[in-house]
Amino acid sequence: MRINKNTIDILLALDDEKLAYIVGTVLREAGIDVSDFGISGNDISALRKRLSELSDEELAETERRINSGRRGGYGNG
């Protein structure tokens, strides 16, 4: 899975329910707790704010963590 500013823009364009579902699912599958990003799972406005503030370095680290947490090579492209 590629995580970059374009990916974040697409996520931020989603309604709250879809955003929470997608982000939660991807992070859980990768073994990452949303609280690792300094927000609670139910605070969608904090999730949106944090996503919009991620630096290029944080995006690269998030991509690495998501891709390394997936099984069977999924998400490596």
C-alpha positions in Angstrom: 0.0 0.0 0.0 1.3 3.4 -0.9 0.9 6.1 1.7 1.5 9.6 0.5 -0.1 13.1 0.5 -2.4 12.0 -2.4 -3.6 9.0 -0.4 -4.3 11.3 2.6 -6.2 13.7 0.4 -8.4 10.9 -0.9 -9.0 9.6 2.7 -9.9 13.1 3.9 -12.5 13.5 1.2 -14.5 10.5 2.6 -17.4 11.0 5.0 -16.7 10.3 8.7 -18.0 6.8 8.7 -16.1 5.6 5.7 -12.9 7.3 6.9 -13.1 5.7 10.3 -13.8 2.3 8.8 -11.0 2.3 6.2 -8.3 3.8 8.5 -9.4 1.5 11.4 -9.4 -1.6 9.1 -6.0 -0.9 7.5 -4.3 -0.1 10.9 -5.8 -3.2 12.6 -4.8 -5.5 9.8 -1.2 -4.1 10.1 -1.2 -4.6 13.9 -1.2 -0.8 14.5 -3.3 0.8 17.2 -4.8 4.2 16.2 -3.7 5.4 19.7 -0.1 5.1 18.3 -0.9 8.3 16.5 -2.0 10.1 19.6 -5.8 9.9 19.1 -8.6 7.8 20.4 -10.5 5.5 18.0 -13.8 7.5 18.3 -12.4 11.0 17.7 -12.9 11.4 13.9 -12.1 15.1 14.0 -8.8 14.4 15.7 -8.1 11.6 13.1 -8.7 14.1 10.3 -6.5 16.7 11.9 -3.7 14.3 12.5 -3.9 12.8 9.0 -3.6 16.3 7.5 -0.6 17.1 9.6 1.5 14.0 8.9 5.0 14.9 7.5 6.6 13.1 4.6 8.8 11.2 7.1 5.7 10.1 9.2 3.9 9.0 6.0 7.0 6.9 5.0 7.2 5.4 8.4 3.4 4.7 8.4 3.7 3.0 5.0 6.6 0.9 6.2 4.7 -0.2 9.3 1.5 -1.0 7.4 3.4 -3.0 4.7 5.5 -4.9 7.2 2.5 -5.8 9.2 0.6 -7.4 6.3 0.9 -11.1 5.7 1.5 -12.7 2.4 3.1 -9.7 0.7 -0.2 -7.8 0.3 0.3 -4.1 0.2 3.8 -4.0 -1.2 3.0 -1.9 -4.2 
